[in-house]
Amino acid sequence: MEILIIGFRIFGKTITYMDKIKLTSFSHGAGCGCKIAPAVLDTILSSSNNNGVTNDPNLLVGNSSKDDAAVYYLGDGQAIVTTTDFFMPIVDDPFEFGKIASVNALSDVYAMGGKPLVAIAILGWPVDKISPEVASVVLDGARSACKEAGIQLAGGHSIDTAEPIFGLAVTGRVSIQHLKKNSSAKEGSTLYLTKPLGVGIITTAQKRGIVSDDDMQRAIDSMTQLNSIGARFGELEYVNAMTDVTGFGLLGHLVEMCEGSGVSAEIEKDKISVLPNIQFYLDKKAIPGGTNRNWKSYGHKTAGVGDNDWPILADPQTSGGLLVSVDNGKVAEFEDVCLAAGMTIKPIGTIIKQRENAVYVN
């Protein structure tokens, strides 16, 4: 989408005309790189309490773990999966922004092994800077993602904000026997990642005006790809843990998986898929601010990470892939399932017995 409507306020009135617009120029952050750093988030969550509310035994997944969504048991083996995710623009095109933000939010349900049922929109819009017609295009992108997921965008809430913000609150369902957590990885399991790393680096390069059209399109294609395969993985008993890789980067989400499961992990950096030309942009210092915050939060929990490794392994991913832990001996069967779904992936590492560090990089 090349031509859009921009709005300006002149003498208290919003004036609109047709032109190009760069949504990323209106935000201080981008996509999941806007997330609060893991160490800061730990502080925020540690100060919360139940305020006298008795723990609900039907709440199967909640604040007690660092999982992707909350899960509430309904009875008869069925549960509701509920989540929300929103952020500031990671791309300039409003349709693509809406679609990426929506695919990213839907991913939380898929990462639990569930299927989305319905979504509602969360919109913050600087109405004195950007015309509401542009926000309408953002919603069109969201509807496109929801249609692809087979659900309705059924409503939402909007406020006037200093920067554009968009995302979804998504409700899904999962059979208890198919529920996947990020805290149940088993020693000896094999690790897989379903999307390449590097979208944080590419989108930072875009914001600085140095990215090629081809590299940007590859990043957009990755971010708009639904993680719906997660619902299929939920049906596989030998998938013992799963999470999606987003703002904390691969290392951050793997650290969470290891700490929650009481294990450690070894990963092979050369086996991890990365978007093309990433080193070129790293040489240009196109490193998101979120990468540094990530590394400061959990770098001490890792070993073997070189100076050229952490900018990629800690790169905040927006609408990243699924990180999947597969039982020992089921690798061929799992890869056959992926191949049948049109996905060719290879192992990136192994879950090992808990050691001093959470993650070891070879």
LUMZA-716719 format. One record per atom (N, C-alpha, C): residue number from 1; atom name; z, y, x. Coordinates in steps of 0.05 Angstrom, whole numbers. Atoms other than C-alpha are relative to their C-alpha. Layout:
resi/name/w/v/u
NUM/CA/Z/Y/X
...
END
This chain:
resi/name/w/v/u
1/N/0/-24/17
1/CA/0/0/0
1/C/0/25/18
2/N/3/-22/-18
2/CA/-24/63/35
2/C/7/27/-12
3/N/-4/-27/11
3/CA/-18/121/-14
3/C/23/-2/-20
4/N/-24/0/16
4/CA/48/138/-46
4/C/7/28/-9
5/N/-8/-26/10
5/CA/83/194/-82
5/C/24/9/15
6/N/-23/-12/-13
6/CA/130/239/-43
6/C/10/23/-17
7/N/-11/-22/15
7/CA/177/287/-76
7/C/16/20/17
8/N/-16/-20/-14
8/CA/205/353/-49
8/C/12/19/-21
9/N/-13/-19/18
9/CA/253/402/-81
9/C/-6/28/9
10/N/7/-28/-5
10/CA/228/474/-85
10/C/11/16/-23
11/N/-13/-16/20
11/CA/271/525/-122
11/C/12/-17/-22
12/N/-14/17/19
12/CA/310/468/-154
12/C/-17/-19/-15
13/N/18/17/15
13/CA/249/430/-178
13/C/-13/-20/19
14/N/12/20/-17
14/CA/222/364/-150
14/C/-31/2/-3
15/N/29/-2/0
15/CA/149/372/-131
15/C/-11/-25/13
16/N/11/25/-11
16/CA/107/310/-120
16/C/-30/3/6
17/N/28/1/-5
17/CA/39/297/-89
17/C/-5/-27/14
18/N/8/26/-12
18/CA/1/237/-62
18/C/-3/3/30
19/N/1/-1/-29
19/CA/11/223/12
19/C/13/-25/10
20/N/-15/22/-12
20/CA/39/172/61
20/C/29/9/3
21/N/-29/-5/-3
21/CA/114/166/68
21/C/11/-21/19
22/N/-14/18/-18
22/CA/158/135/122
22/C/29/-3/-9
23/N/-27/3/10
23/CA/219/108/87
23/C/21/-2/22
24/N/-20/3/-21
24/CA/253/90/152
24/C/9/26/12
25/N/-8/-26/-11
25/CA/255/163/171
25/C/24/12/-16
26/N/-21/-10/17
26/CA/306/174/115
26/C/27/-15/4
27/N/-25/16/-4
27/CA/358/124/141
27/C/8/-2/29
28/N/-10/1/-27
28/CA/402/120/202
28/C/-1/-29/11
29/N/1/28/-8
29/CA/398/44/204
29/C/-23/-14/-13
30/N/23/14/12
30/CA/349/-10/183
30/C/8/-28/-7
31/N/-4/28/8
31/CA/355/-74/143
31/C/28/-10/5
32/N/-26/13/-5
32/CA/411/-122/161
32/C/12/11/26
33/N/-12/-13/-23
33/CA/421/-82/225
33/C/20/21/-9
34/N/-20/-18/10
34/CA/461/-36/180
34/C/28/-13/-4
35/N/-25/14/5
35/CA/515/-90/173
35/C/22/10/19
36/N/-23/-6/-17
36/CA/584/-74/198
36/C/3/-22/21
37/N/-2/19/-22
37/CA/596/-107/265
37/C/21/-22/-6
38/N/-18/23/6
38/CA/630/-176/262
38/C/29/6/6
39/N/-27/-6/-8
39/CA/692/-152/299
39/C/13/19/-20
40/N/-11/-19/19
40/CA/701/-93/252
40/C/4/-12/-27
41/N/-3/14/26
41/CA/689/-136/191
41/C/24/-18/-1
42/N/-24/17/-1
42/CA/743/-184/214
42/C/25/17/-5
43/N/-23/-18/4
43/CA/792/-125/215
43/C/2/8/-29
44/N/0/-8/29
44/CA/771/-103/145
44/C/10/-23/-17
45/N/-7/22/17
45/CA/778/-172/115
45/C/28/-10/5
46/N/-27/9/-6
46/CA/843/-188/151
46/C/21/17/-14
47/N/-19/-17/13
47/CA/876/-129/116
47/C/2/-3/-30
48/N/1/5/29
48/CA/859/-154/46
48/C/21/-22/-7
49/N/-18/20/10
49/CA/906/-196/3
49/C/-6/-5/-29
50/N/6/8/28
50/CA/908/-228/-65
50/C/13/18/-21
51/N/-14/-18/19
51/CA/952/-173/-95
51/C/14/-15/-23
52/N/-15/15/20
52/CA/993/-225/-131
52/C/-17/-19/-17
53/N/17/17/16
53/CA/933/-262/-160
53/C/1/-28/11
54/N/-2/28/-8
54/CA/941/-337/-159
54/C/-28/-11/8
55/N/25/12/-8
55/CA/887/-375/-122
55/C/-11/-17/-22
56/N/13/15/22
56/CA/837/-404/-171
56/C/-12/-26/12
57/N/10/25/-12
57/CA/823/-478/-156
57/C/-30/-4/-5
58/N/28/3/6
58/CA/754/-470/-186
58/C/-18/16/19
59/N/15/-16/-20
59/CA/734/-420/-132
59/C/-3/-18/25
60/N/5/20/-21
60/CA/703/-470/-84
60/C/-6/14/27
61/N/6/-15/-24
61/CA/678/-418/-34
61/C/6/29/-6
62/N/-7/-28/4
62/CA/708/-348/-28
62/C/6/14/26
63/N/-6/-16/-23
63/CA/739/-299/21
63/C/13/-16/23
64/N/-14/15/-21
64/CA/775/-354/59
64/C/-19/-10/22
65/N/20/9/-19
65/CA/710/-372/95
65/C/-21/22/3
66/N/21/-20/-5
66/CA/652/-332/124
66/C/-27/-11/-8
67/N/25/13/10
67/CA/599/-364/81
67/C/-18/21/-12
68/N/21/-18/9
68/CA/537/-335/50
68/C/3/10/-28
69/N/-4/-7/28
69/CA/558/-333/-23
69/C/26/-12/-10
70/N/-23/12/14
70/CA/616/-346/-69
70/C/-10/-23/-18
71/N/7/23/18
71/CA/615/-412/-108
71/C/23/-6/-18
72/N/-21/5/21
72/CA/653/-423/-173
72/C/-7/-24/-17
73/N/5/25/14
73/CA/660/-491/-205
73/C/1/4/-30
74/N/1/-2/29
74/CA/640/-495/-279
74/C/8/-26/-14
75/N/-5/25/13
75/CA/655/-568/-291
75/C/-26/-17/-1
76/N/23/19/3
76/CA/610/-629/-301
76/C/-18/0/26
77/N/15/2/-25
77/CA/590/-626/-227
77/C/-17/24/6
78/N/17/-23/-3
78/CA/558/-557/-233
78/C/17/25/9
79/N/-14/-24/-9
79/CA/576/-491/-200
79/C/-19/24/0
80/N/15/-26/-2
80/CA/554/-418/-200
80/C/1/9/29
81/N/2/-13/-26
81/CA/531/-387/-135
81/C/-5/30/-4
82/N/4/-29/4
82/CA/539/-311/-133
82/C/2/16/26
83/N/1/-15/-25
83/CA/522/-261/-79
83/C/-12/28/-5
84/N/14/-26/0
84/CA/499/-190/-65
84/C/-7/8/28
85/N/9/-9/-26
85/CA/461/-160/-8
85/C/-18/24/-3
86/N/16/-24/3
86/CA/432/-91/2
86/C/0/15/27
87/N/1/-15/-25
87/CA/411/-44/59
87/C/-19/23/-2
88/N/19/-22/-2
88/CA/371/16/81
88/C/-27/-9/9
89/N/27/10/-5
89/CA/296/13/92
89/C/-4/-11/29
90/N/8/12/-26
90/CA/271/-32/148
90/C/-30/3/5
91/N/28/-5/-3
91/CA/198/-17/135
91/C/-6/26/-16
92/N/7/-25/13
92/CA/162/46/112
92/C/-12/-3/-28
93/N/13/4/26
93/CA/124/17/53
93/C/21/-7/-21
94/N/-21/6/20
94/CA/168/19/-10
94/C/-3/-27/-14
95/N/4/26/12
95/CA/137/-43/-41
95/C/11/-22/18
96/N/-9/20/-20
96/CA/150/-83/22
96/C/30/1/4
97/N/-29/-3/-2
97/CA/220/-54/28
97/C/14/-14/-23
98/N/-12/13/24
98/CA/237/-77/-43
98/C/-2/-30/1
99/N/4/29/-1
99/CA/208/-146/-31
99/C/17/-12/22
100/N/-17/11/-22
100/CA/243/-157/36
100/C/29/0/-7
101/N/-28/-1/7
101/CA/310/-134/10
101/C/7/-21/-21
102/N/-4/20/21
102/CA/302/-181/-50
102/C/-1/-28/11
103/N/2/26/-13
103/CA/280/-241/-9
103/C/25/-6/16
104/N/-24/2/-16
104/CA/339/-228/37
104/C/24/-7/-17
105/N/-23/6/18
105/CA/389/-228/-21
105/C/-2/-28/-12
106/N/4/26/12
106/CA/359/-290/-53
106/C/7/-22/20
107/N/-5/20/-21
107/CA/367/-326/14
107/C/28/-10/0
108/N/-28/8/0
108/CA/443/-328/6
108/C/4/-24/-19
109/N/-2/22/19
109/CA/435/-374/-54
109/C/-13/-25/11
110/N/14/23/-13
110/CA/385/-419/-19
110/C/16/-12/23
111/N/-16/10/-23
111/CA/431/-423/42
111/C/24/-17/-9
112/N/-21/17/11
112/CA/484/-455/-3
112/C/-11/-25/-12
113/N/13/23/13
113/CA/434/-507/-26
113/C/-6/4/-29
114/N/4/-5/28
114/CA/427/-473/-93
114/C/-27/11/-8
115/N/24/-12/11
115/CA/373/-445/-138
115/C/7/25/-15
116/N/-6/-25/15
116/CA/372/-373/-163
116/C/-6/-3/-30
117/N/4/-1/29
117/CA/378/-361/-238
117/C/-9/27/-10
118/N/5/-27/9
118/CA/376/-285/-247
118/C/9/19/21
119/N/-8/-21/-19
119/CA/382/-221/-207
119/C/2/27/-14
120/N/-1/-28/9
120/CA/402/-149/-219
120/C/-2/17/25
121/N/6/-17/-23
121/CA/383/-91/-175
121/C/23/19/6
122/N/-19/-20/-10
122/CA/427/-45/-133
122/C/-17/21/14
123/N/17/-21/-10
123/CA/392/22/-120
123/C/16/25/6
124/N/-10/-27/-6
124/CA/417/83/-83
124/C/-24/17/9
125/N/25/-15/-5
125/CA/365/138/-81
125/C/6/30/4
126/N/-3/-29/-4
126/CA/364/209/-51
126/C/-21/15/-16
127/N/20/-11/19
127/CA/330/240/-111
127/C/-9/28/7
128/N/8/-27/-8
128/CA/328/309/-79
128/C/-18/-1/24
129/N/17/3/-24
129/CA/288/281/-20
129/C/-25/-17/-6
130/N/23/19/6
130/CA/243/225/-47
130/C/-2/-3/-30
131/N/3/0/29
131/CA/213/224/-116
131/C/7/-27/-12
132/N/-7/25/13
132/CA/235/171/-166
132/C/-24/-19/-3
133/N/24/17/1
133/CA/163/145/-169
133/C/0/-20/23
134/N/-1/17/-24
134/CA/174/117/-99
134/C/20/-23/-5
135/N/-20/20/6
135/CA/237/81/-122
135/C/-12/-20/-20
136/N/13/18/19
136/CA/195/51/-178
136/C/-17/-21/15
137/N/16/19/-16
137/CA/150/20/-125
137/C/18/-20/14
138/N/-20/18/-12
138/CA/211/-9/-90
138/C/7/-22/-20
139/N/-6/20/21
139/CA/229/-43/-156
139/C/-23/-19/-5
140/N/23/18/3
140/CA/158/-70/-162
140/C/1/-21/22
141/N/-3/20/-21
141/CA/169/-104/-95
141/C/21/-20/-6
142/N/-22/18/8
142/CA/234/-133/-120
142/C/-9/-20/-21
143/N/10/18/22
143/CA/200/-160/-183
143/C/-19/-21/12
144/N/18/19/-13
144/CA/147/-192/-139
144/C/15/-23/13
145/N/-16/21/-13
145/CA/200/-230/-99
145/C/13/-18/-21
146/N/-13/16/20
146/CA/237/-251/-161
146/C/-20/-18/-15
147/N/20/16/13
147/CA/173/-275/-194
147/C/-7/-24/17
148/N/6/22/-18
148/CA/158/-317/-133
148/C/23/-21/0
149/N/-23/18/1
149/CA/229/-346/-138
149/C/3/-13/-27
150/N/-1/11/26
150/CA/217/-361/-211
150/C/22/10/-18
151/N/-22/-12/16
151/CA/271/-314/-239
151/C/-8/28/-9
152/N/3/-27/10
152/CA/277/-248/-275
152/C/17/20/15
153/N/-17/-23/-8
153/CA/300/-181/-248
153/C/9/12/-26
154/N/-9/-4/27
154/CA/343/-170/-308
154/C/14/27/-5
155/N/-14/-26/4
155/CA/375/-101/-297
155/C/10/9/27
156/N/-11/-10/-25
156/CA/417/-65/-246
156/C/16/26/-4
157/N/-15/-25/0
157/CA/453/-1/-227
157/C/-10/18/22
158/N/11/-19/-19
158/CA/431/62/-191
158/C/19/24/3
159/N/-15/-25/-5
159/CA/465/122/-159
159/C/-16/18/19
160/N/12/-20/-17
160/CA/444/185/-123
160/C/14/-1/27
161/N/-12/4/-26
161/CA/456/174/-48
161/C/-15/17/21
162/N/12/-16/-22
162/CA/442/210/18
162/C/-23/-14/13
163/N/21/16/-12
163/CA/398/153/42
163/C/-9/-21/-20
164/N/9/21/18
164/CA/354/102/5
164/C/14/-26/7
165/N/-13/26/-2
165/CA/390/36/-7
165/C/-11/-18/-22
166/N/8/18/20
166/CA/365/-25/-43
166/C/8/-29/6
167/N/-6/28/-3
167/CA/384/-97/-55
167/C/4/-13/-27
168/N/-4/15/25
168/CA/402/-149/-107
168/C/28/-12/-1
169/N/-21/19/6
169/CA/461/-184/-137
169/C/-13/-24/-13
170/N/13/24/10
170/CA/439/-255/-149
170/C/19/-21/-9
171/N/-15/22/10
171/CA/468/-310/-191
171/C/-17/-25/1
172/N/15/26/-2
172/CA/447/-382/-178
172/C/18/-23/-9
173/N/-15/24/7
173/CA/470/-452/-192
173/C/-4/-22/21
174/N/2/22/-19
174/CA/483/-514/-150
174/C/16/-23/-10
175/N/-16/24/5
175/CA/505/-585/-162
175/C/20/-3/23
176/N/-21/2/-21
176/CA/570/-597/-124
176/C/-9/-19/22
177/N/9/19/-20
177/CA/539/-656/-89
177/C/-21/11/19
178/N/21/-13/-17
178/CA/484/-610/-62
178/C/10/25/14
179/N/-11/-24/-12
179/CA/530/-553/-41
179/C/1/-2/31
180/N/-2/-1/-29
180/CA/522/-534/32
180/C/16/24/9
181/N/-16/-22/-11
181/CA/571/-492/72
181/C/-7/4/30
182/N/4/-4/-28
182/CA/569/-462/141
182/C/23/-10/17
183/N/-24/8/-13
183/CA/636/-493/158
183/C/4/-31/1
184/N/-2/29/2
184/CA/620/-567/155
184/C/-19/-15/20
185/N/17/13/-20
185/CA/577/-581/217
185/C/15/-22/14
186/N/-12/24/-12
186/CA/590/-648/250
186/C/-9/-3/29
187/N/6/5/-27
187/CA/594/-665/323
187/C/-23/-20/2
188/N/23/17/-3
188/CA/529/-697/347
188/C/-24/8/-16
189/N/22/-8/18
189/CA/486/-662/295
189/C/-21/16/16
190/N/22/-15/-12
190/CA/419/-630/312
190/C/-4/26/-16
191/N/3/-26/12
191/CA/407/-556/299
191/C/-30/8/-3
192/N/26/-10/5
192/CA/344/-525/269
192/C/1/29/-10
193/N/3/-27/11
193/CA/321/-454/254
193/C/-28/2/-12
194/N/25/2/15
194/CA/267/-444/202
194/C/-19/24/4
195/N/17/-23/-5
195/CA/240/-375/223
195/C/4/10/29
196/N/-2/-11/-28
196/CA/226/-341/290
196/C/19/24/0
197/N/-16/-24/-4
197/CA/273/-288/318
197/C/-17/24/8
198/N/13/-23/-11
198/CA/255/-217/335
198/C/-7/22/-20
199/N/8/-21/19
199/CA/246/-177/270
199/C/15/26/5
200/N/-15/-25/-5
200/CA/301/-128/290
200/C/-14/16/23
201/N/14/-13/-22
201/CA/264/-113/355
201/C/-27/12/-9
202/N/26/-10/9
202/CA/196/-106/321
202/C/4/24/-19
203/N/-3/-23/18
203/CA/222/-60/266
203/C/12/24/14
204/N/-9/-23/-16
204/CA/258/-17/317
204/C/-23/12/15
205/N/24/-10/-13
205/CA/192/-11/354
205/C/-17/16/-20
206/N/15/-15/20
206/CA/160/10/289
206/C/12/28/-4
207/N/-14/-26/4
207/CA/212/65/279
207/C/-6/19/22
208/N/6/-17/-23
208/CA/195/90/348
208/C/-30/5/4
209/N/28/-5/-1
209/CA/121/88/335
209/C/-16/-14/22
210/N/13/14/-22
210/CA/103/37/388
210/C/-9/-28/-7
211/N/7/27/8
211/CA/90/-26/348
211/C/-29/-2/-7
212/N/27/5/8
212/CA/21/-56/338
212/C/0/-9/-29
213/N/2/8/28
213/CA/-4/-68/267
213/C/3/-30/-3
214/N/-1/29/2
214/CA/-11/-143/281
214/C/29/-10/3
215/N/-28/8/-5
215/CA/60/-150/308
215/C/18/8/-24
216/N/-15/-9/23
216/CA/88/-110/249
216/C/-5/-18/-24
217/N/6/17/23
217/CA/51/-153/199
217/C/12/-27/2
218/N/-13/26/-4
218/CA/77/-217/230
218/C/30/2/-8
219/N/-28/-3/7
219/CA/148/-190/222
219/C/3/2/-30
220/N/-1/-3/29
220/CA/135/-170/150
220/C/-5/-27/-14
221/N/6/27/11
221/CA/105/-239/135
221/C/25/-18/2
222/N/-24/16/-3
222/CA/168/-271/162
222/C/22/8/-19
223/N/-21/-10/17
223/CA/215/-226/124
223/C/-5/-4/-30
224/N/6/4/28
224/CA/179/-236/58
224/C/-3/-29/-8
225/N/2/29/6
225/CA/178/-312/63
225/C/27/-9/-11
226/N/-24/11/13
226/CA/228/-342/14
226/C/11/-23/16
227/N/-14/23/-12
227/CA/280/-390/42
227/C/5/-21/-22
228/N/-4/18/23
228/CA/270/-432/-21
228/C/2/-29/9
229/N/-3/27/-10
229/CA/266/-494/23
229/C/30/-8/1
230/N/-29/6/-1
230/CA/342/-488/25
230/C/9/-16/-24
231/N/-7/16/24
231/CA/346/-516/-46
231/C/-7/-29/5
232/N/8/28/-7
232/CA/309/-578/-20
232/C/19/-12/20
233/N/-19/9/-20
233/CA/355/-583/40
233/C/27/-7/-13
234/N/-25/6/14
234/CA/413/-582/-9
234/C/1/-28/-11
235/N/2/27/11
235/CA/389/-647/-37
235/C/2/-22/21
236/N/0/20/-22
236/CA/391/-681/31
236/C/29/-4/10
237/N/-27/6/-7
237/CA/458/-714/43
237/C/5/4/30
238/N/-3/-2/-29
238/CA/447/-714/118
238/C/-1/28/11
239/N/-3/-28/-8
239/CA/443/-638/121
239/C/30/7/-5
240/N/-29/-3/3
240/CA/517/-626/135
240/C/10/29/1
241/N/-8/-28/0
241/CA/518/-550/144
241/C/-25/17/0
242/N/23/-18/1
242/CA/473/-491/131
242/C/9/28/-4
243/N/-5/-29/4
243/CA/472/-415/135
243/C/-26/14/5
244/N/23/-15/-7
244/CA/420/-361/138
244/C/7/20/23
245/N/-4/-17/-23
245/CA/411/-319/201
245/C/-9/28/-8
246/N/6/-27/8
246/CA/415/-245/184
246/C/12/20/20
247/N/-7/-22/-16
247/CA/450/-184/211
247/C/16/-5/25
248/N/-16/6/-24
248/CA/496/-218/262
248/C/-16/-14/21
249/N/17/14/-19
249/CA/437/-251/297
249/C/6/-30/1
250/N/-3/29/-2
250/CA/429/-324/314
250/C/27/-8/12
251/N/-26/6/-13
251/CA/489/-325/361
251/C/23/5/-18
252/N/-23/-7/17
252/CA/535/-291/311
252/C/3/-20/-22
253/N/-2/19/22
253/CA/519/-338/254
253/C/6/-28/10
254/N/-6/26/-11
254/CA/522/-399/299
254/C/30/0/9
255/N/-28/-1/-7
255/CA/590/-376/325
255/C/17/-4/-26
256/N/-15/4/25
256/CA/614/-371/252
256/C/-1/-29/-9
257/N/3/28/8
257/CA/587/-441/238
257/C/19/-17/17
258/N/-16/17/-19
258/CA/622/-470/300
258/C/30/5/-5
259/N/-29/-6/4
259/CA/689/-435/288
259/C/9/-11/-26
260/N/-8/10/26
260/CA/690/-454/215
260/C/1/-30/-1
261/N/2/29/0
261/CA/673/-526/231
261/C/18/-13/21
262/N/-16/11/-21
262/CA/719/-534/291
262/C/-16/-15/21
263/N/18/12/-19
263/CA/662/-551/338
263/C/-11/22/19
264/N/15/-18/-16
264/CA/619/-519/392
264/C/-30/-8/-2
265/N/29/6/1
265/CA/543/-517/401
265/C/-13/6/27
266/N/17/-5/-23
266/CA/493/-522/457
266/C/-28/6/-11
267/N/27/-6/9
267/CA/425/-488/445
267/C/-18/4/25
268/N/20/-3/-21
268/CA/362/-488/487
268/C/-17/25/-6
269/N/14/-26/6
269/CA/335/-417/492
269/C/-30/-3/-1
270/N/29/3/-1
270/CA/265/-440/509
270/C/-12/-15/-25
271/N/9/14/24
271/CA/262/-481/445
271/C/2/16/-26
272/N/-4/-17/23
272/CA/278/-423/399
272/C/-25/17/-5
273/N/24/-15/7
273/CA/217/-393/364
273/C/6/30/-1
274/N/-2/-29/-1
274/CA/207/-319/376
274/C/-27/12/-7
275/N/25/-13/7
275/CA/156/-271/348
275/C/-15/9/25
276/N/16/-7/-24
276/CA/98/-254/395
276/C/6/28/11
277/N/-1/-26/-14
277/CA/102/-197/446
277/C/28/13/0
278/N/-28/-11/1
278/CA/178/-189/440
278/C/7/12/27
279/N/-8/-10/-26
279/CA/186/-180/515
279/C/-12/28/6
280/N/12/-27/-3
280/CA/137/-121/514
280/C/17/22/-13
281/N/-16/-20/13
281/CA/181/-85/464
281/C/28/3/12
282/N/-25/-1/-14
282/CA/244/-103/501
282/C/-3/17/25
283/N/5/-16/-23
283/CA/214/-72/563
283/C/-2/30/-7
284/N/1/-28/10
284/CA/204/-9/521
284/C/27/9/-12
285/N/-27/-6/10
285/CA/279/-12/503
285/C/2/2/-30
286/N/-1/0/29
286/CA/265/-25/430
286/C/22/-20/-10
287/N/-22/17/7
287/CA/334/-55/419
287/C/16/14/-22
288/N/-15/-12/22
288/CA/369/-42/352
288/C/29/5/8
289/N/-28/-6/-5
289/CA/438/-10/354
289/C/18/-23/-8
290/N/-15/23/9
290/CA/463/-71/316
290/C/2/-22/20
291/N/-1/21/-20
291/CA/446/-116/374
291/C/24/4/19
292/N/-22/-6/-17
292/CA/496/-81/419
292/C/27/-5/-14
293/N/-25/4/15
293/CA/550/-82/365
293/C/5/-30/-3
294/N/-3/29/3
294/CA/537/-156/354
294/C/11/-12/26
295/N/-7/12/-26
295/CA/542/-173/428
295/C/29/7/8
296/N/-27/-8/-6
296/CA/606/-134/437
296/C/21/-15/-17
297/N/-18/13/18
297/CA/636/-171/378
297/C/5/-29/7
298/N/-4/29/-5
298/CA/623/-243/400
298/C/-11/-10/26
299/N/10/9/-26
299/CA/592/-244/469
299/C/20/-16/16
300/N/-20/15/-15
300/CA/658/-268/498
300/C/5/-28/-11
301/N/-3/27/12
301/CA/654/-329/453
301/C/-23/-18/8
302/N/24/15/-8
302/CA/589/-352/486
302/C/0/-4/31
303/N/3/4/-28
303/CA/569/-378/555
303/C/-29/-6/7
304/N/27/5/-9
304/CA/504/-381/594
304/C/-21/19/-11
305/N/19/-19/11
305/CA/473/-321/560
305/C/-7/21/21
306/N/9/-18/-20
306/CA/431/-282/610
306/C/-6/28/-10
307/N/6/-28/7
307/CA/414/-208/611
307/C/-25/2/-17
308/N/24/0/16
308/CA/346/-224/582
308/C/2/-15/-26
309/N/-3/18/24
309/CA/373/-271/529
309/C/14/14/-23
310/N/-16/-10/22
310/CA/425/-232/490
310/C/-14/20/-18
311/N/14/-18/19
311/CA/378/-178/463
311/C/-16/-14/-21
312/N/14/16/20
312/CA/340/-234/428
312/C/19/-16/-17
313/N/-18/18/14
313/CA/396/-281/410
313/C/20/15/-17
314/N/-18/-16/16
314/CA/440/-224/383
314/C/-16/20/-17
315/N/17/-18/16
315/CA/381/-188/350
315/C/6/-3/-30
316/N/-5/3/28
316/CA/400/-172/278
316/C/-25/-6/-16
317/N/23/9/16
317/CA/352/-209/232
317/C/3/9/-29
318/N/1/-6/28
318/CA/333/-184/164
318/C/-17/-21/-14
319/N/14/22/13
319/CA/313/-240/117
319/C/-8/-21/20
320/N/5/20/-21
320/CA/318/-289/175
320/C/-1/-28/-12
321/N/3/28/8
321/CA/311/-364/173
321/C/26/-13/-5
322/N/-23/17/5
322/CA/359/-419/155
322/C/8/-15/26
323/N/-11/16/-23
323/CA/403/-449/210
323/C/12/-25/-12
324/N/-6/25/13
324/CA/410/-522/192
324/C/11/-20/20
325/N/-13/21/-16
325/CA/456/-576/220
325/C/-6/-27/-13
326/N/9/26/11
326/CA/428/-647/211
326/C/13/-23/14
327/N/-14/24/-11
327/CA/465/-713/220
327/C/-16/-13/22
328/N/12/15/-22
328/CA/452/-751/284
328/C/-15/-25/-12
329/N/16/23/9
329/CA/397/-803/272
329/C/-18/6/-23
330/N/16/-7/24
330/CA/364/-766/214
330/C/-21/21/7
331/N/18/-21/-8
331/CA/320/-719/255
331/C/-28/-5/-10
332/N/27/6/8
332/CA/254/-754/241
332/C/-4/3/-30
333/N/1/-2/30
333/CA/269/-759/166
333/C/0/30/-9
334/N/-2/-28/7
334/CA/288/-685/163
334/C/-26/14/7
335/N/24/-13/-8
335/CA/226/-663/201
335/C/-23/-8/-19
336/N/20/9/19
336/CA/183/-704/153
336/C/2/16/-26
337/N/-4/-16/24
337/CA/214/-666/94
337/C/-11/28/4
338/N/10/-27/-6
338/CA/198/-600/128
338/C/-31/0/1
339/N/29/2/-3
339/CA/127/-622/144
339/C/-13/-2/-28
340/N/10/2/27
340/CA/116/-641/71
340/C/0/27/-15
341/N/-2/-27/12
341/CA/136/-570/53
341/C/-17/20/15
342/N/17/-18/-15
342/CA/86/-541/102
342/C/13/14/23
343/N/-16/-13/-21
343/CA/137/-525/155
343/C/3/-19/24
344/N/-3/15/-24
344/CA/134/-550/226
344/C/21/13/18
345/N/-22/-10/-17
345/CA/200/-540/264
345/C/10/-21/18
346/N/-12/18/-19
346/CA/234/-570/323
346/C/29/7/6
347/N/-29/-6/-6
347/CA/307/-576/345
347/C/3/22/20
348/N/-6/-22/-20
348/CA/338/-517/381
348/C/27/-6/14
349/N/-25/6/-13
349/CA/405/-549/399
349/C/15/-22/-13
350/N/-17/22/9
350/CA/463/-595/385
350/C/28/10/-5
351/N/-28/-5/5
351/CA/532/-592/355
351/C/16/-19/18
352/N/-16/16/-19
352/CA/583/-616/407
352/C/30/3/-6
353/N/-29/-2/3
353/CA/657/-627/411
353/C/10/28/8
354/N/-10/-28/-4
354/CA/697/-562/409
354/C/9/3/29
355/N/-7/-6/-27
355/CA/704/-531/478
355/C/10/29/1
356/N/-12/-26/-4
356/CA/729/-465/507
356/C/-16/21/-15
357/N/18/-19/13
357/CA/668/-426/481
357/C/-12/-12/-25
358/N/12/10/25
358/CA/636/-431/413
358/C/-29/-9/5
359/N/28/5/-4
359/CA/564/-430/438
359/C/-7/0/30
360/N/10/1/-27
360/CA/532/-451/504
360/C/-30/1/0
361/N/28/-3/0
361/CA/462/-429/520
361/C/-12/-11/26
362/N/12/12/-23
362/CA/419/-469/568
362/C/-29/10/4
END
